[in-house]
Amino acid sequence: MRLHYLLSKLLSMFKHNKATVLIIEDDPAICKSLSWLFGSVNLKTKIYSNPATYLEDHDPNQYSCLLIDIRLPGMSGLQLLELLGRRRSPIPAIILTGHGDMELAIRAMKLGAKDFILKPYNDDLLLEQIQKVLAESYDQQHFYQKFFDKLESLTTREKEIAHLIVKGKLNKLIASELGISLSTVELHRANIMHKLHIKSTAELIKIYLILNNFVLTADI
């Protein structure tokens, strides 16, 4: 079942991983300063001097946060955000720039940036925002962990039917496709809703769509 696969991929992001701040910045002095700052609160850092180097090393299964300078060699921070968005990267990003204005801030937010911080940055503010973004990712992981545990309680047939439900298939079509009676499909459907603690098909589909958008490498 693809929904089960999506959840497994999502949860693997956080297994055996400590939070890492991925810094994409071409100024060595700023990189050194940021590494010291994040190290002071026991956050790991990894430095990339340009987007191309980062993209070669990109790992969607890493529990991390991106800190991206907006002006970079080869590709701008906004262009990188746009590319990662097309790839459905689950890694949250904060834009860091010394050339900020409202237009750039709006563009960055529309491209999915969690925040937009100006240089010279305030250490406490930057730490607060990085930790907030990482905490949100962690909380999201726990939400899906609970859903995953519930999903594991489904029988093989119930998982099969749940997958067909999120594909938008009606009970009659599911019954025909699986070679079972309509009443059997309806019973399985009721069991699925009860075991997953959801009240509607729309809620199941909503969770599926969130996962679909969140996991880069999912085979949908």
C-alpha positions in Angstrom: 0.0 0.0 0.0 1.4 3.3 -1.1 0.1 5.3 1.9 2.0 2.9 4.2 5.1 3.3 2.1 4.8 7.1 2.3 4.7 7.0 6.1 7.6 4.7 6.3 9.7 7.0 4.1 8.7 10.0 6.2 9.5 8.4 9.5 12.9 7.3 8.2 13.9 11.0 8.0 14.1 11.2 11.8 15.5 7.8 12.7 19.1 7.8 13.9 19.4 11.5 12.9 20.2 14.5 15.1 19.2 17.9 14.0 21.6 19.5 11.5 21.6 23.1 10.2 22.6 23.1 6.5 24.2 26.4 5.8 24.5 27.5 2.2 26.7 30.6 2.3 29.8 31.8 0.3 31.3 34.0 3.0 33.8 32.0 5.1 33.7 34.4 8.0 29.9 34.2 8.3 30.1 30.4 8.0 32.5 30.2 10.8 30.4 32.5 12.9 27.2 30.5 12.3 29.0 27.2 13.0 30.1 28.5 16.4 26.6 29.9 17.1 24.8 26.7 16.4 27.5 24.6 18.1 26.9 26.6 21.3 23.4 25.0 21.5 24.6 21.5 20.4 23.3 21.8 16.9 25.4 20.2 14.1 26.2 22.2 11.0 27.2 21.4 7.5 28.6 24.2 5.2 28.1 24.5 1.5 29.6 27.4 -0.4 27.1 27.2 -3.3 23.8 25.6 -4.2 25.3 23.1 -6.7 27.5 21.6 -4.0 24.5 21.2 -1.7 22.3 19.7 -4.4 25.0 17.0 -5.0 24.8 16.1 -1.3 21.0 16.7 -0.8 19.4 14.0 1.4 15.7 14.4 1.9 15.8 11.8 4.7 17.9 14.1 6.9 16.4 15.8 10.0 17.6 19.3 9.2 16.9 22.9 8.4 18.3 24.9 5.6 19.8 28.4 6.2 20.3 29.9 2.7 21.9 33.2 1.7 19.9 34.9 -1.0 22.9 35.9 -3.1 25.0 32.9 -4.1 27.4 32.0 -6.9 25.7 30.1 -9.8 22.2 30.0 -8.4 20.4 32.4 -6.1 18.8 31.4 -2.8 15.4 32.0 -4.3 16.2 29.9 -7.4 17.4 27.1 -5.0 14.1 27.4 -3.0 12.1 27.1 -6.3 14.1 24.0 -7.4 13.6 22.3 -4.0 9.9 23.1 -4.1 9.6 21.4 -7.5 11.4 18.4 -6.0 9.0 18.4 -3.1 11.9 18.6 -0.6 10.6 18.2 3.0 13.5 20.1 4.5 12.4 23.5 5.9 14.4 26.6 4.9 15.1 30.1 6.3 16.5 32.8 4.0 19.4 34.9 5.2 20.3 38.1 3.4 22.0 41.5 3.6 20.0 42.8 0.7 16.5 42.4 1.9 13.4 44.2 0.8 9.7 43.4 1.0 9.6 42.1 -2.6 12.3 39.5 -1.9 10.7 38.6 1.4 7.3 38.0 -0.2 8.9 35.9 -3.0 10.8 33.9 -0.5 7.7 33.1 1.6 5.7 32.2 -1.6 8.4 29.8 -2.5 8.1 28.1 0.9 10.7 29.8 3.1 9.8 29.6 6.8 11.3 32.9 7.6 13.4 35.8 6.1 16.2 37.1 8.3 18.4 40.2 7.5 22.1 40.5 8.0 23.6 41.5 10.4 21.4 39.0 12.2 20.6 38.9 15.9 22.1 35.7 17.3 19.2 35.1 19.7 16.6 35.7 17.1 18.3 33.4 14.6 18.7 30.6 17.1 15.0 31.0 18.1 13.8 30.7 14.6 16.0 27.7 13.7 15.0 25.8 16.8 11.3 26.7 16.2 11.5 25.3 12.6 13.2 22.1 13.8 10.7 21.7 16.6 7.8 22.0 14.1 9.4 19.3 12.0 9.8 17.1 15.1 6.2 17.6 16.1 5.0 16.7 12.6 7.0 13.5 12.7 5.3 12.5 16.0 1.9 13.2 14.5 2.7 10.8 11.6 4.2 8.3 14.0 0.9 8.0 15.8 -0.9 7.7 12.5 1.6 5.1 11.3 1.0 3.0 14.5 -2.8 3.1 13.8 -2.2 2.2 10.2 -0.2 -0.9 11.3 -3.4 -2.1 13.0 -5.2 -2.5 9.7 -5.4 -5.9 8.0 -3.9 -6.4 4.6 -7.3 -6.1 3.0 -8.1 -2.9 4.9 -4.8 -1.4 3.8 -5.6 -2.4 0.2 -9.1 -0.8 0.4 -7.7 2.4 2.1 -5.3 2.9 -0.8 -8.2 2.6 -3.3 -10.2 5.1 -1.2 -7.6 7.7 -1.3 -7.4 7.2 -5.1 -11.0 8.4 -5.1 -12.7 5.1 -6.0 -16.3 4.5 -4.9 -17.4 1.4 -2.9 -18.9 -0.3 -5.9 -15.8 0.1 -8.0 -13.6 -1.1 -5.1 -15.9 -4.2 -4.7 -15.6 -4.9 -8.4 -11.9 -4.5 -8.6 -11.2 -6.7 -5.6 -13.9 -9.3 -6.4 -15.8 -8.9 -3.1 -19.3 -7.8 -2.2 -20.3 -4.2 -1.7 -21.4 -4.9 1.9 -17.9 -6.3 2.6 -16.3 -3.1 1.3 -18.6 -1.0 3.4 -17.7 -3.1 6.5 -14.0 -2.8 5.8 -14.4 1.0 5.2 -16.1 1.4 8.6 -13.3 -0.6 10.3 -10.7 1.6 8.6 -12.3 4.8 9.9 -12.6 3.4 13.4 -9.0 2.1 13.6 -7.5 5.3 12.2 -9.7 7.5 14.4 -10.9 9.6 11.5 -14.4 10.6 10.8 -14.5 11.0 7.0 -13.0 10.0 3.7 -11.9 13.6 3.2 -9.8 13.4 6.3 -8.0 10.3 5.1 -7.4 11.9 1.7 -6.1 15.1 3.3 -3.5 13.1 5.3 -2.5 11.3 2.1 -2.1 14.5 0.2 0.0 16.0 3.0 2.3 13.0 2.9 2.4 13.1 -0.9 3.7 16.7 -0.8 6.0 16.1 2.1 8.0 13.0 1.0 10.4 13.7 -1.9 11.3 10.2 -2.8 7.8 8.6 -2.5 6.8 6.3 -5.3 3.3 7.5 -5.9 
